[in-house]
Amino acid sequence: MLTVPLLQPLLLAVLLFALGLTGVLVRRNFVFILMSIEIMLNAAGLAFIVAATRWGQADGQVMFAFILVLAASEVAVGLALILRIRHRLTTLDADAADLLRG
């Protein structure tokens, strides 16, 4: 049976997660923030798949399926919120959403 190297795919998952985290912290557009969260979720899913393949268990694939469901629901709710904010403020800037208080 082939052994899966653990370092390279986990390093890729860490890099993808760091890229997504940087996008969340740096970007001010809600669409880019939503895409960065998707990148972070996919990085976590990749780490689960690598670990499951390494130890020959199906748990990682099950967790990745849950992550896909979570990502789909996050996109649905996030896009609905983005459309509502766009309708009210006519901008997608995250700093302008501060006006929605109270």
MIMIVEX-901396 format. One record per residue: x, y, z of N, C-alpha, C, CB in turn; residue in one letter; residue number from 1. Coordinates in pm, whole numbers, always signed. Glycine has a CB too. Layout:
<rs>
<nc1 X&nc2 Y&nc3 Z&cac1 X&cac2 Y&cac3 Z&cc1 X&cc2 Y&cc3 Z&cbc1 X&cbc2 Y&cbc3 Z&code a&pos NUM>
...
</rs>
This chain:
<rs>
<nc1 +83&nc2 -118&nc3 +0&cac1 +0&cac2 +0&cac3 +0&cc1 +88&cc2 +125&cc3 +0&cbc1 -95&cbc2 -1&cbc3 +121&code m&pos 1>
<nc1 +45&nc2 +225&nc3 -74&cac1 +122&cac2 +348&cac3 -83&cc1 +104&cc2 +432&cc3 +43&cbc1 +81&cbc2 +427&cbc3 -207&code l&pos 2>
<nc1 +212&nc2 +492&nc3 +86&cac1 +201&cac2 +584&cac3 +199&cc1 +196&cc2 +726&cc3 +145&cbc1 +320&cbc2 +566&cbc3 +299&code t&pos 3>
<nc1 +112&nc2 +803&nc3 +202&cac1 +96&cac2 +942&cac3 +159&cc1 +190&cc2 +1029&cc3 +240&cbc1 -52&cbc2 +989&cbc3 +174&code v&pos 4>
<nc1 +275&nc2 +1109&nc3 +174&cac1 +359&cac2 +1200&cac3 +251&cc1 +271&cc2 +1304&cc3 +319&cbc1 +465&cbc2 +1268&cbc3 +159&code p&pos 5>
<nc1 +305&nc2 +1333&nc3 +441&cac1 +220&cac2 +1421&cac3 +521&cc1 +260&cc2 +1567&cc3 +511&cbc1 +224&cbc2 +1377&cbc3 +665&code l&pos 6>
<nc1 +385&nc2 +1594&nc3 +483&cac1 +435&cac2 +1732&cac3 +490&cc1 +383&cc2 +1821&cc3 +378&cbc1 +585&cbc2 +1731&cbc3 +488&code l&pos 7>
<nc1 +394&nc2 +1778&nc3 +252&cac1 +360&cac2 +1865&cac3 +141&cc1 +211&cc2 +1902&cc3 +137&cbc1 +399&cbc2 +1799&cbc3 +12&code q&pos 8>
<nc1 +118&nc2 +1807&nc3 +148&cac1 -23&cac2 +1848&cac3 +146&cc1 -64&cc2 +1932&cc3 +267&cbc1 -111&cbc2 +1726&cbc3 +138&code p&pos 9>
<nc1 -8&nc2 +1902&nc3 +383&cac1 -39&cac2 +1984&cac3 +500&cc1 +20&cc2 +2124&cc3 +488&cbc1 +10&cbc2 +1917&cbc3 +627&code l&pos 10>
<nc1 +137&nc2 +2133&nc3 +427&cac1 +195&cac2 +2265&cac3 +402&cc1 +108&cc2 +2344&cc3 +305&cbc1 +339&cbc2 +2250&cbc3 +346&code l&pos 11>
<nc1 +55&nc2 +2277&nc3 +203&cac1 -37&cac2 +2342&cac3 +111&cc1 -164&cc2 +2389&cc3 +183&cbc1 -74&cbc2 +2248&cbc3 -5&code l&pos 12>
<nc1 -215&nc2 +2306&nc3 +274&cac1 -334&cac2 +2344&cac3 +351&cc1 -305&cc2 +2465&cc3 +439&cbc1 -382&cbc2 +2226&cbc3 +438&code a&pos 13>
<nc1 -188&nc2 +2469&nc3 +501&cac1 -151&cac2 +2583&cac3 +585&cc1 -137&cc2 +2710&cc3 +500&cbc1 -19&cbc2 +2555&cbc3 +659&code v&pos 14>
<nc1 -75&nc2 +2697&nc3 +383&cac1 -61&cac2 +2813&cac3 +295&cc1 -196&cc2 +2864&cc3 +246&cbc1 +27&cbc2 +2778&cbc3 +175&code l&pos 15>
<nc1 -285&nc2 +2773&nc3 +210&cac1 -419&cac2 +2814&cac3 +168&cc1 -495&cc2 +2881&cc3 +282&cbc1 -498&cbc2 +2694&cbc3 +116&code l&pos 16>
<nc1 -483&nc2 +2825&nc3 +401&cac1 -551&cac2 +2886&cac3 +516&cc1 -495&cc2 +3025&cc3 +545&cbc1 -537&cbc2 +2796&cbc3 +639&code f&pos 17>
<nc1 -363&nc2 +3039&nc3 +537&cac1 -301&cac2 +3171&cac3 +560&cc1 -344&cc2 +3270&cc3 +452&cbc1 -148&cbc2 +3158&cbc3 +563&code a&pos 18>
<nc1 -355&nc2 +3224&nc3 +328&cac1 -402&cac2 +3311&cac3 +220&cc1 -545&cc2 +3357&cc3 +246&cbc1 -393&cbc2 +3238&cbc3 +85&code l&pos 19>
<nc1 -631&nc2 +3265&nc3 +289&cac1 -769&cac2 +3301&cac3 +320&cc1 -778&cc2 +3395&cc3 +438&cbc1 -850&cbc2 +3178&cbc3 +347&code g&pos 20>
<nc1 -699&nc2 +3370&nc3 +541&cac1 -700&cac2 +3457&cac3 +659&cc1 -651&cc2 +3597&cc3 +624&cbc1 -614&cbc2 +3397&cbc3 +770&code l&pos 21>
<nc1 -549&nc2 +3604&nc3 +539&cac1 -500&cac2 +3734&cac3 +493&cc1 -608&cc2 +3807&cc3 +415&cbc1 -374&cbc2 +3717&cbc3 +407&code t&pos 22>
<nc1 -681&nc2 +3734&nc3 +332&cac1 -789&cac2 +3796&cac3 +256&cc1 -900&cc2 +3848&cc3 +344&cbc1 -845&cbc2 +3698&cbc3 +158&code g&pos 23>
<nc1 -931&nc2 +3777&nc3 +451&cac1 -1035&cac2 +3823&cac3 +543&cc1 -990&cc2 +3947&cc3 +616&cbc1 -1072&cbc2 +3712&cbc3 +643&code v&pos 24>
<nc1 -865&nc2 +3950&nc3 +657&cac1 -817&cac2 +4063&cac3 +736&cc1 -786&cc2 +4187&cc3 +653&cbc1 -694&cbc2 +4022&cbc3 +812&code l&pos 25>
<nc1 -746&nc2 +4169&nc3 +527&cac1 -701&cac2 +4281&cac3 +447&cc1 -812&cc2 +4340&cc3 +361&cbc1 -586&cbc2 +4238&cbc3 +358&code v&pos 26>
<nc1 -894&nc2 +4258&nc3 +300&cac1 -995&cac2 +4305&cac3 +207&cc1 -1109&cc2 +4375&cc3 +279&cbc1 -1049&cbc2 +4190&cbc3 +125&code r&pos 27>
<nc1 -1171&nc2 +4469&nc3 +213&cac1 -1285&cac2 +4542&cac3 +269&cc1 -1414&cc2 +4511&cc3 +193&cbc1 -1257&cbc2 +4692&cbc3 +267&code r&pos 28>
<nc1 -1407&nc2 +4442&nc3 +81&cac1 -1524&cac2 +4410&cac3 +3&cc1 -1586&cc2 +4280&cc3 +56&cbc1 -1488&cbc2 +4397&cbc3 -148&code n&pos 29>
<nc1 -1717&nc2 +4279&nc3 +76&cac1 -1783&cac2 +4162&cac3 +132&cc1 -1769&cc2 +4038&cc3 +44&cbc1 -1928&cbc2 +4192&cbc3 +156&code f&pos 30>
<nc1 -1768&nc2 +4055&nc3 -86&cac1 -1757&cac2 +3940&cac3 -176&cc1 -1619&cc2 +3875&cc3 -161&cbc1 -1781&cbc2 +3982&cbc3 -323&code v&pos 31>
<nc1 -1515&nc2 +3957&nc3 -153&cac1 -1380&cac2 +3903&cac3 -135&cc1 -1364&cc2 +3838&cc3 +2&cbc1 -1276&cbc2 +4013&cbc3 -153&code f&pos 32>
<nc1 -1428&nc2 +3895&nc3 +103&cac1 -1423&cac2 +3834&cac3 +236&cc1 -1491&cc2 +3698&cc3 +233&cbc1 -1491&cbc2 +3925&cbc3 +340&code i&pos 33>
<nc1 -1604&nc2 +3687&nc3 +164&cac1 -1674&cac2 +3560&cac3 +152&cc1 -1590&cc2 +3457&cc3 +77&cbc1 -1809&cbc2 +3581&cbc3 +80&code l&pos 34>
<nc1 -1521&nc2 +3501&nc3 -28&cac1 -1434&cac2 +3409&cac3 -102&cc1 -1316&cc2 +3364&cc3 -16&cbc1 -1384&cbc2 +3475&cbc3 -231&code m&pos 35>
<nc1 -1264&nc2 +3453&nc3 +66&cac1 -1153&cac2 +3417&cac3 +154&cc1 -1195&cc2 +3314&cc3 +258&cbc1 -1097&cbc2 +3541&cbc3 +223&code s&pos 36>
<nc1 -1316&nc2 +3327&nc3 +308&cac1 -1368&cac2 +3227&cac3 +402&cc1 -1382&cc2 +3092&cc3 +334&cbc1 -1503&cbc2 +3272&cbc3 +461&code i&pos 37>
<nc1 -1423&nc2 +3092&nc3 +207&cac1 -1432&cac2 +2967&cac3 +131&cc1 -1294&cc2 +2902&cc3 +116&cbc1 -1493&cbc2 +2993&cbc3 -8&code e&pos 38>
<nc1 -1192&nc2 +2982&nc3 +91&cac1 -1056&cac2 +2929&cac3 +80&cc1 -1013&cc2 +2866&cc3 +212&cbc1 -957&cbc2 +3040&cbc3 +38&code i&pos 39>
<nc1 -1046&nc2 +2931&nc3 +322&cac1 -1010&cac2 +2877&cac3 +454&cc1 -1083&cc2 +2745&cc3 +480&cbc1 -1043&cbc2 +2979&cbc3 +564&code m&pos 40>
<nc1 -1209&nc2 +2736&nc3 +444&cac1 -1283&cac2 +2610&cac3 +463&cc1 -1226&cc2 +2499&cc3 +376&cbc1 -1432&cbc2 +2631&cbc3 +430&code l&pos 41>
<nc1 -1188&nc2 +2532&nc3 +253&cac1 -1128&cac2 +2430&cac3 +166&cc1 -992&cc2 +2385&cc3 +219&cbc1 -1113&cbc2 +2485&cbc3 +24&code n&pos 42>
<nc1 -916&nc2 +2474&nc3 +279&cac1 -788&cac2 +2436&cac3 +339&cc1 -809&cc2 +2339&cc3 +455&cbc1 -711&cbc2 +2561&cbc3 +388&code a&pos 43>
<nc1 -910&nc2 +2366&nc3 +537&cac1 -941&cac2 +2273&cac3 +646&cc1 -985&cc2 +2138&cc3 +592&cbc1 -1049&cbc2 +2332&cbc3 +738&code a&pos 44>
<nc1 -1064&nc2 +2139&nc3 +487&cac1 -1107&cac2 +2014&cac3 +423&cc1 -990&cc2 +1936&cc3 +367&cbc1 -1207&cbc2 +2041&cbc3 +313&code g&pos 45>
<nc1 -895&nc2 +2006&nc3 +307&cac1 -775&cac2 +1939&cac3 +254&cc1 -696&cc2 +1874&cc3 +367&cbc1 -687&cbc2 +2039&cbc3 +179&code l&pos 46>
<nc1 -685&nc2 +1940&nc3 +479&cac1 -613&cac2 +1882&cac3 +594&cc1 -684&cc2 +1756&cc3 +643&cbc1 -601&cbc2 +1985&cbc3 +709&code a&pos 47>
<nc1 -817&nc2 +1758&nc3 +647&cac1 -891&cac2 +1638&cac3 +688&cc1 -870&cc2 +1524&cc3 +589&cbc1 -1041&cbc2 +1669&cbc3 +700&code f&pos 48>
<nc1 -872&nc2 +1553&nc3 +460&cac1 -853&cac2 +1449&cac3 +358&cc1 -713&cc2 +1389&cc3 +367&cbc1 -876&cbc2 +1507&cbc3 +217&code i&pos 49>
<nc1 -613&nc2 +1472&nc3 +386&cac1 -475&cac2 +1423&cac3 +397&cc1 -460&cc2 +1333&cc3 +519&cbc1 -375&cbc2 +1541&cbc3 +406&code v&pos 50>
<nc1 -515&nc2 +1375&nc3 +631&cac1 -504&cac2 +1294&cac3 +751&cc1 -579&cc2 +1162&cc3 +737&cbc1 -558&cbc2 +1372&cbc3 +872&code a&pos 51>
<nc1 -694&nc2 +1166&nc3 +675&cac1 -772&cac2 +1043&cac3 +656&cc1 -702&cc2 +947&cc3 +562&cbc1 -911&cbc2 +1075&cbc3 +603&code a&pos 52>
<nc1 -641&nc2 +1001&nc3 +457&cac1 -570&cac2 +915&cac3 +363&cc1 -445&cc2 +856&cc3 +428&cbc1 -532&cbc2 +994&cbc3 +236&code t&pos 53>
<nc1 -380&nc2 +934&nc3 +509&cac1 -257&cac2 +887&cac3 +574&cc1 -284&cc2 +770&cc3 +668&cbc1 -192&cbc2 +1001&cbc3 +652&code r&pos 54>
<nc1 -394&nc2 +778&nc3 +744&cac1 -423&cac2 +672&cac3 +841&cc1 -526&cc2 +571&cc3 +791&cbc1 -472&cbc2 +733&cbc3 +968&code w&pos 55>
<nc1 -569&nc2 +584&nc3 +668&cac1 -658&cac2 +485&cac3 +609&cc1 -798&cc2 +482&cc3 +670&cbc1 -597&cbc2 +352&cbc3 +621&code g&pos 56>
<nc1 -845&nc2 +592&nc3 +719&cac1 -978&cac2 +601&cac3 +779&cc1 -1070&cc2 +683&cc3 +688&cbc1 -971&cbc2 +664&cbc3 +921&code q&pos 57>
<nc1 -1199&nc2 +661&nc3 +700&cac1 -1296&cac2 +736&cac3 +621&cc1 -1346&cc2 +861&cc3 +693&cbc1 -1413&cbc2 +647&cbc3 +586&code a&pos 58>
<nc1 -1296&nc2 +887&nc3 +812&cac1 -1345&cac2 +1000&cac3 +891&cc1 -1317&cc2 +1134&cc3 +822&cbc1 -1280&cbc2 +999&cbc3 +1029&code d&pos 59>
<nc1 -1205&nc2 +1146&nc3 +755&cac1 -1170&cac2 +1271&cac3 +688&cc1 -1264&cc2 +1302&cc3 +573&cbc1 -1029&cbc2 +1265&cbc3 +638&code g&pos 60>
<nc1 -1304&nc2 +1198&nc3 +499&cac1 -1398&cac2 +1219&cac3 +390&cc1 -1534&cc2 +1262&cc3 +442&cbc1 -1411&cbc2 +1093&cbc3 +306&code q&pos 61>
<nc1 -1575&nc2 +1206&nc3 +555&cac1 -1702&cac2 +1244&cac3 +616&cc1 -1695&cc2 +1389&cc3 +663&cbc1 -1737&cbc2 +1151&cbc3 +734&code v&pos 62>
<nc1 -1586&nc2 +1427&nc3 +726&cac1 -1571&cac2 +1565&cac3 +772&cc1 -1565&cc2 +1662&cc3 +653&cbc1 -1444&cbc2 +1579&cbc3 +857&code m&pos 63>
<nc1 -1504&nc2 +1619&nc3 +543&cac1 -1500&cac2 +1705&cac3 +425&cc1 -1639&cc2 +1724&cc3 +368&cbc1 -1406&cbc2 +1646&cbc3 +319&code f&pos 64>
<nc1 -1722&nc2 +1621&nc3 +373&cac1 -1860&cac2 +1635&cac3 +328&cc1 -1935&cc2 +1736&cc3 +415&cbc1 -1932&cbc2 +1498&cbc3 +330&code a&pos 65>
<nc1 -1912&nc2 +1732&nc3 +546&cac1 -1972&cac2 +1830&cac3 +636&cc1 -1921&cc2 +1971&cc3 +606&cbc1 -1944&cbc2 +1795&cbc3 +781&code f&pos 66>
<nc1 -1793&nc2 +1982&nc3 +574&cac1 -1736&cac2 +2113&cac3 +540&cc1 -1799&cc2 +2166&cc3 +412&cbc1 -1583&cbc2 +2104&cbc3 +526&code i&pos 67>
<nc1 -1823&nc2 +2079&nc3 +314&cac1 -1888&cac2 +2124&cac3 +191&cc1 -2030&cc2 +2173&cc3 +217&cbc1 -1891&cbc2 +2010&cbc3 +88&code l&pos 68>
<nc1 -2103&nc2 +2104&nc3 +304&cac1 -2238&cac2 +2147&cac3 +339&cc1 -2232&cc2 +2281&cc3 +413&cbc1 -2309&cbc2 +2041&cbc3 +427&code v&pos 69>
<nc1 -2137&nc2 +2295&nc3 +503&cac1 -2120&cac2 +2420&cac3 +576&cc1 -2085&cc2 +2534&cc3 +481&cbc1 -2012&cbc2 +2405&cbc3 +683&code l&pos 70>
<nc1 -1999&nc2 +2508&nc3 +385&cac1 -1959&cac2 +2611&cac3 +290&cc1 -2077&cc2 +2653&cc3 +202&cbc1 -1842&cbc2 +2561&cbc3 +203&code a&pos 71>
<nc1 -2158&nc2 +2557&nc3 +161&cac1 -2274&cac2 +2590&cac3 +78&cc1 -2375&cc2 +2675&cc3 +156&cbc1 -2341&cbc2 +2463&cbc3 +26&code a&pos 72>
<nc1 -2398&nc2 +2639&nc3 +279&cac1 -2493&cac2 +2718&cac3 +360&cc1 -2436&cc2 +2856&cc3 +392&cbc1 -2528&cbc2 +2643&cbc3 +490&code s&pos 73>
<nc1 -2305&nc2 +2862&nc3 +413&cac1 -2241&cac2 +2990&cac3 +440&cc1 -2252&cc2 +3083&cc3 +320&cbc1 -2094&cbc2 +2971&cbc3 +478&code e&pos 74>
<nc1 -2238&nc2 +3028&nc3 +202&cac1 -2250&cac2 +3109&cac3 +80&cc1 -2394&cc2 +3157&cc3 +63&cbc1 -2206&cbc2 +3028&cbc3 -44&code v&pos 75>
<nc1 -2490&nc2 +3071&nc3 +88&cac1 -2630&cac2 +3110&cac3 +72&cc1 -2667&cc2 +3223&cc3 +168&cbc1 -2722&cbc2 +2990&cbc3 +94&code a&pos 76>
<nc1 -2633&nc2 +3207&nc3 +294&cac1 -2666&cac2 +3310&cac3 +393&cc1 -2581&cc2 +3435&cc3 +368&cbc1 -2643&cbc2 +3257&cbc3 +537&code v&pos 77>
<nc1 -2454&nc2 +3418&nc3 +337&cac1 -2367&cac2 +3533&cac3 +312&cc1 -2410&cc2 +3615&cc3 +193&cbc1 -2225&cbc2 +3486&cbc3 +293&code g&pos 78>
<nc1 -2447&nc2 +3549&nc3 +84&cac1 -2492&cac2 +3623&cac3 -33&cc1 -2624&cc2 +3694&cc3 -7&cbc1 -2506&cbc2 +3531&cbc3 -152&code l&pos 79>
<nc1 -2712&nc2 +3633&nc3 +71&cac1 -2837&cac2 +3701&cac3 +107&cc1 -2809&cc2 +3827&cc3 +190&cbc1 -2930&cbc2 +3606&cbc3 +187&code a&pos 80>
<nc1 -2717&nc2 +3816&nc3 +284&cac1 -2680&cac2 +3934&cac3 +362&cc1 -2612&cc2 +4041&cc3 +276&cbc1 -2587&cbc2 +3893&cbc3 +477&code l&pos 81>
<nc1 -2527&nc2 +3997&nc3 +185&cac1 -2459&cac2 +4092&cac3 +97&cc1 -2561&cc2 +4165&cc3 +10&cbc1 -2355&cbc2 +4019&cbc3 +9&code i&pos 82>
<nc1 -2658&nc2 +4095&nc3 -44&cac1 -2760&cac2 +4160&cac3 -125&cc1 -2842&cc2 +4259&cc3 -43&cbc1 -2853&cbc2 +4056&cbc3 -188&code l&pos 83>
<nc1 -2871&nc2 +4224&nc3 +81&cac1 -2948&cac2 +4314&cac3 +168&cc1 -2866&cc2 +4440&cc3 +203&cbc1 -2990&cbc2 +4240&cbc3 +297&code r&pos 84>
<nc1 -2738&nc2 +4422&nc3 +231&cac1 -2652&cac2 +4536&cac3 +261&cc1 -2636&cc2 +4624&cc3 +138&cbc1 -2514&cbc2 +4489&cbc3 +311&code i&pos 85>
<nc1 -2621&nc2 +4562&nc3 +23&cac1 -2607&cac2 +4638&cac3 -103&cc1 -2733&cc2 +4719&cc3 -132&cbc1 -2578&cbc2 +4542&cbc3 -222&code r&pos 86>
<nc1 -2849&nc2 +4660&nc3 -102&cac1 -2975&cac2 +4730&cac3 -124&cc1 -2989&cc2 +4850&cc3 -31&cbc1 -3093&cbc2 +4634&cbc3 -103&code h&pos 87>
<nc1 -2945&nc2 +4835&nc3 +92&cac1 -2962&cac2 +4942&cac3 +189&cc1 -2854&cc2 +5050&cc3 +178&cbc1 -2960&cbc2 +4885&cbc3 +329&code r&pos 88>
<nc1 -2729&nc2 +5012&nc3 +153&cac1 -2619&cac2 +5109&cac3 +154&cc1 -2565&cc2 +5146&cc3 +16&cbc1 -2507&cbc2 +5055&cbc3 +236&code l&pos 89>
<nc1 -2600&nc2 +5073&nc3 -86&cac1 -2549&cac2 +5088&cac3 -224&cc1 -2398&cc2 +5076&cc3 -233&cbc1 -2591&cbc2 +5223&cbc3 -279&code t&pos 90>
<nc1 -2337&nc2 +5001&nc3 -142&cac1 -2193&cac2 +4972&cac3 -147&cc1 -2169&cc2 +4837&cc3 -81&cbc1 -2110&cbc2 +5084&cbc3 -75&code t&pos 91>
<nc1 -2058&nc2 +4777&nc3 -115&cac1 -2020&cac2 +4650&cac3 -54&cc1 -1898&cc2 +4664&cc3 +36&cbc1 -1993&cbc2 +4546&cbc3 -162&code l&pos 92>
<nc1 -1867&nc2 +4784&nc3 +74&cac1 -1753&cac2 +4810&cac3 +162&cc1 -1788&cc2 +4769&cc3 +305&cbc1 -1712&cbc2 +4959&cbc3 +156&code d&pos 93>
<nc1 -1701&nc2 +4691&nc3 +367&cac1 -1727&cac2 +4642&cac3 +502&cc1 -1725&cc2 +4755&cc3 +604&cbc1 -1625&cbc2 +4535&cbc3 +541&code a&pos 94>
<nc1 -1648&nc2 +4859&nc3 +580&cac1 -1645&cac2 +4972&cac3 +673&cc1 -1776&cc2 +5049&cc3 +671&cbc1 -1529&cbc2 +5065&cbc3 +640&code d&pos 95>
<nc1 -1845&nc2 +5051&nc3 +558&cac1 -1973&cac2 +5123&cac3 +549&cc1 -2084&cc2 +5050&cc3 +623&cbc1 -2012&cbc2 +5143&cbc3 +404&code a&pos 96>
<nc1 -2066&nc2 +4921&nc3 +646&cac1 -2168&cac2 +4844&cac3 +718&cc1 -2175&cc2 +4886&cc3 +864&cbc1 -2139&cbc2 +4693&cbc3 +708&code a&pos 97>
<nc1 -2080&nc2 +4962&nc3 +909&cac1 -2083&cac2 +5014&cac3 +1046&cc1 -2201&cc2 +5110&cc3 +1065&cbc1 -1951&cbc2 +5085&cbc3 +1081&code d&pos 98>
<nc1 -2253&nc2 +5163&nc3 +957&cac1 -2367&cac2 +5255&cac3 +964&cc1 -2498&cc2 +5184&cc3 +997&cbc1 -2382&cbc2 +5329&cbc3 +833&code l&pos 99>
<nc1 -2497&nc2 +5050&nc3 +993&cac1 -2619&cac2 +4974&cac3 +1017&cc1 -2648&cc2 +4952&cc3 +1164&cbc1 -2610&cbc2 +4843&cbc3 +948&code l&pos 100>
<nc1 -2571&nc2 +5010&nc3 +1253&cac1 -2593&cac2 +4991&cac3 +1396&cc1 -2727&cc2 +5052&cc3 +1438&cbc1 -2478&cbc2 +5053&cbc3 +1476&code r&pos 101>
<nc1 -2787&nc2 +4987&nc3 +1538&cac1 -2906&cac2 +5039&cac3 +1603&cc1 -3019&cc2 +5049&cc3 +1512&cbc1 -2881&cbc2 +5169&cbc3 +1662&code g&pos 102>
</rs>
